[in-house]
Amino acid sequence: MSTDTSQIELYKQKVGDLGASLVTPGMRVGLGSGSTAACVVRALGRRWQEEGLRFIGVPTSVDTAHLAESFGIELTTLGKCPELDLDIDGADEVTRQGYNLIKGLGGALLREKIVRYAAKKFVVVVDERKMVDQLGDHTPVPVEVTPFGWEATAKHLEKIGANIDVRLKKDSKEFFLTDGSNMILDCNFGLITDPVKLENEINQIVGVMENGLFIHCTNEVLIAGNDGLHHLK
Ligand code: 5RP
């Protein structure tokens, strides 16, 4: 099916509204990163201002924190609030079966994964271009690594099959750095047949902080499609 981009953008706003409708007063909520998660934050901002909805948010990135603060949304940290009721975040690939994910093209994967595992429930918001039969379809696995000795870490990743692009800042030759001052190695493994094994293998490598595979941890998916919204549970 061909994809009408302007229509998808419109539905992304609607997915944002649907995601925001899952938040009830007093909830502790993880706020994801990326353009689709931003639609949720904006919709929550409108509910905050227009309906007087009150909840507390834990942002997964500095950008998300700034966006939420621009609406006056109250934010906290996992230090003060280590358990969350709900986390809503975007993704780069989602499997149609099992809702396994690749995340991190926006570079926030470490914080996103920490926030996800602090939450009782995880809802993913995407547009239909992200839906795949198998992970690795069109997205590398972003791997966040500590800058010290990253070349050695990259060699270990190559030994388990990664074809690596070191992520750079847009239109620059400088390394991209995450909010936590780490680097990202975009690791292409081709189609991923055993994501659980790969997630474990990557995380056993010294120098790796975290990888963008989110396996068996998604409860619901909200999809903005050409033909409307889909809510998968
Ligand atoms: C950031 C992420 C984002 O959730 C992911 O990249 C999706 O972003 P978008 O909604 O803009 O496509 O994982 O680290």
Boltz pocket constraint, residues with backbone or C-beta under 6 A from the ligand:
constraints:
  - pocket:
      binder: B
      contacts: [[A, 32], [A, 33], [A, 34], [A, 35], [A, 36], [A, 37], [A, 89], [A, 90], [A, 91], [A, 92], [A, 102], [A, 103], [A, 104], [A, 105], [A, 106], [A, 107], [A, 108], [A, 109], [A, 112], [A, 125]]
      max_distance: 6.0
